[in-house]
Structure formats: C-alpha cells, structure tokens
Amino acid sequence: MSFVDDFVAKIISLEVSLYHARARLQANSDSEALHDLRIAVRKVRSLLRPLRNMPEVAALNQAAAEVGSVTTPTRDLEVIIGELQKMGYPHQAMSRSASLTEQYRKIVASPELDKLFGELDRWPELFRTAERAGELADVKRQVQNALKKRITQLIAGLRDKDFDRHELRIIVKNARYLTDAFPALSPLKAKSRAELKSVQASLGSWHDHHQWCLRAESEPDLLEIAPVWQVASEQALADAELRLASLLDHLEKDLTNSKG
C-alpha cells in the first residue's frame, strides 16, 4: 500500500469511528462517547497537520478544528464531574451533570459536526485528484519535515528554563500526537515516545488542576476543594519538571541520529 493509500484509509477509518461515536452520543448510551469522538477528531487533525496548508486539506482541517472547539466546554465539564465524584462531592457533581444530556444533544445537532462529516465525505476525491495531478509526490518528505520541525521546536522550549509551561504543554502534546500519527516517519525512538507521553500526562494533570482552581473563583461550591487542587497542581508541575531534562536528552539524541 502506498503512503497516500494508507493516509486515505486512515482518514476513512476515523470517519467510521466518528459516525459510531456520534450515534452513541445521540443515544447517550455511555460516558465515553464524547471522549471517543474528540479522540477521532484529534487523530484526523494530527494526520492533516503537516499538509494543512494544501487547498485539498485546509477545509477538512478547519472543520475538524471547529468540532474540537465546540466540544471542549462539554468535555471539560465531563472531566470535572468525574473528578468531583472521585473526590466524594456528589452534590457538586450532580448539579453539573444535569446539563450534560442537553449539551450532548446540541453537539449532535451542531452545524460544526454536520460540516465535518460533509468535508470528510468529499475529501478523499479531492485528495486523489491532487495525487493524479502530481501534487503529492513529495508528501512523505513534507510529513518528515513537519515532524522534525515540531521536535526541534520542543527541544528549544525544553532548553529554555523560562519557557512558558502552558505553551510547552501544547508543543509536547502536538509532538506526541504527530509522532503517533506517523510512527514510521518520526525520528523518535520508543524511549523518547514513552517519556513524551509521561511528560504530557504530568503537564496535563497540572493544567487540569490549575483550571479547576480558576473555575472555583466563579463557582463558590468549589471553593472548599480549591486548596486540594492547588497542591495537586503544584505536585504535577514538579513531577513534569523532573522529567523534562531526561526528555530533552532523548529527543536530542534521536534527532541527531536521524540526521546521520
């Protein structure tokens, strides 16, 4: 199977996953439907990222980004409800759960989701037309360059002790997802990938707890929990900081070896 064939097949497979997740969300059949829908959208965007400036890709990439944005508040609500349940605050969890069903309904009926499915339906033929016109002859190298560029950007951020950790979290996340989308083309070895995942988890935990503390400022029923979240946020960031030097070392080695 050629690179382009495999690329198209992956997008079509993700479209099937999206249809399945949407049906589950519409039926409100399980608590993971929205999460799975967002994972499929994220994987579509990761595959498209190196080619996002191509006219044949831009519309689909934009449609996927819009679905990501429109579903983020509901997913954030799901996550904090789960946290409140785990911590033993059923009243706070239940008061927030009441709106979930309506939010799911709005997502299912949203123009953003309809637009995404429309773009997914028309995209393969557009991409194949570009292939027949010879516009994808260099696509594999484009992906490799995008991977190296993102990893180089991450290395620069890791070397700078004053680099904003919120921005670093985004770069770590993008580097990992891009590598996951194109594992055969990434210069990163297994150890680097494992450390990237570990750092992402620590920075993600720090970010979540930080956001919940901010949320408590406008939601009084969360104020008593905020000090616990603040401690957890600081611990998660400290854990991430301990891992950054090791991650930097492995990334530098992998990138150097890929040039050899």
Residue, then its C-alpha position, 0 to 999 in steps of 0.5 A: m500500500s502506498f503512503v497516500d493509500d494508507f493516509v486515505a484509509k486512515i482518514i476513512s477509518l476515523e470517519v467510521s469511528l466518528y459516525h459510531a461515536r456520534a450515534r452513541l452520543q445521540a443515544n447517550s448510551d455511555s460516558e465515553a462517547l464524547h471522549d471517543l469522538r474528540i479522540a477521532v477528531r484529534k487523530v484526523r487533525s494530527l494526520l492533516r497537520p503537516l499538509r494543512n496548508m494544501p487547498e485539498v486539506a485546509a477545509l477538512n482541517q478547519a472543520a475538524a478544528e471547529v468540532g474540537s472547539v465546540t466540544t471542549p466546554t462539554r468535555d471539560l465539564e465531563v472531566i470535572i464531574g468525574e473528578l468531583q465524584k472521585m473526590g466524594y462531592p456528589h452534590q457538586a457533581m450532580s448539579r453539573s451533570a444535569s446539563l450534560t444530556e442537553q449539551y450532548r444533544k446540541i453537539v449532535a445537532s451542531p452545524e460544526l459536526d454536520k460540516l465535518f462529516g460533509e468535508l470528510d465525505r468529499w475529501p478523499e476525491l479531492f485528495r486523489t485528484a491532487e495525487r493524479a495531478g502530481e501534487l503529492a509526490d513529495v508528501k512523505r518528505q513534507v510529513q518528515n519535515a513537519l515532524k522534525k520541525r515540531i521536535t526541534q521546536l520542543i527541544a528549544g522550549l525544553r532548553d529554555k528554563d523560562f519557557d512558558r509551561h502552558e505553551l510547552r504543554i501544547i508543543v509536547k502534546n502536538a509532538r506526541y500526537l504527530t509522532d503517533a500519527f506517523p510512527a514510521l516517519s518520526p525520528l523518535k525512538a520508543k524511549s523518547r515516545a514513552e517519556l513524551k507521553s509521561v511528560q504530557a500526562s504530568l503537564g496535563s494533570w497540572h493544567d487540569h488542576h490549575q483550571w479547576c482552581l480558576r473555575a472555583e473563583s466563579e463557582p463558590d461550591l468549589l471553593e472548599i476543594a480549591p486548596v486540594w487542587q492547588v497542591a495537586s497542581e503544584q505536585a504535577l508541575a514538579d513531577a513534569e519538571l523532573r522529567l523534562a531534562s531526561l526528555l530533552d536528552h532523548l529527543e536530542k539524541d534521536l534527532t541527531n541520529s536521524k540526521g546521520 
